[in-house]
Amino acid sequence: MAQLFNILKITVGVDKLCARVLVNPGMPLKTSEDIEATARVYYLAPAIAKHLCLGDTGREFQECMGDTELAHLLEHLTVEIMNETGLGGNVSCGRTRAVPGDERLFDVELSCPDDALTVGALSSASFMMDWAFLHASAPAPDFPGTVAALRSLVLNLRGEGEQTADAAEDAEAEGTEPDGGFEPVSAPEVQVPVQPEAAASRQDAPRRAIDTEGLRMRAKMAGHAPAKRVADVFRPMFGGAASNHRSE
């Protein structure tokens, strides 16, 4: 099956993860090359439009979303998935940089409070963008269900999930110590559509998703008008779902 991206290498640091991302040959490089597909991504996760984006076209991602690199869109979608799990800390952020010498190669840097969380979010975002740009005739990914599955997976890996708690309760009821080798049942793979799960009640602190250094956009170059917001371009076609996005 064709894919937009090839993630060549992942480097995990103390608090950051850097993914070397190749936009595969034959695939579009810019969101402006397929604005309908870009709008599909937007309607999966409308909150990305309000991400703080410190590029050259404005303070919010919506100002450049209609004409930016696909790797930049991948970054923001990944950040939003992390943000929605409630496990990414008070601020989830990222940065996308072109690799000199190859117009299809990018370094996507993401905050990394937990490597399983960040890698899972990146994988899920890549899958969602494959659907939007290449397989739109297939059923749309379940964004809330994917977030719930990723949250469950990460909590179980931390020993904080429901499965771990159930094992401890069973061991206590039997008068035995919990088995240190307990392996939780595998959670659904987060990069495929899943059915929505009952969302566990959370008391998440307010969070903001930030792109600390957006790519420079053509709109700042001579002869180009500022990029239009995807929500403005496609409001007639998609019914104005932009009004449902979460404000900061």
Secondary structure, DSSP 8 states (H G I E B T S, - for coil): ---SEEEEEEEE-SSEEEEEEEE-TTS-SBGGG-HHHHHHHHHH-GGGGGSEE-SSS-SBGGGTGGGSBHHHHHHHHHHHHHHHHT-S-SEEEEEEEE-TT-TTEEEEEEE-SSHHHHHHHHHHHHHHHHHHHH-TTS----HHHHHHHHHHHHHHHHT-SHHHHHHHHHHHHTT----TT--------TTS---------------EEEEEE----GGGSTT------HHHHHHHHHT-GGGGS---
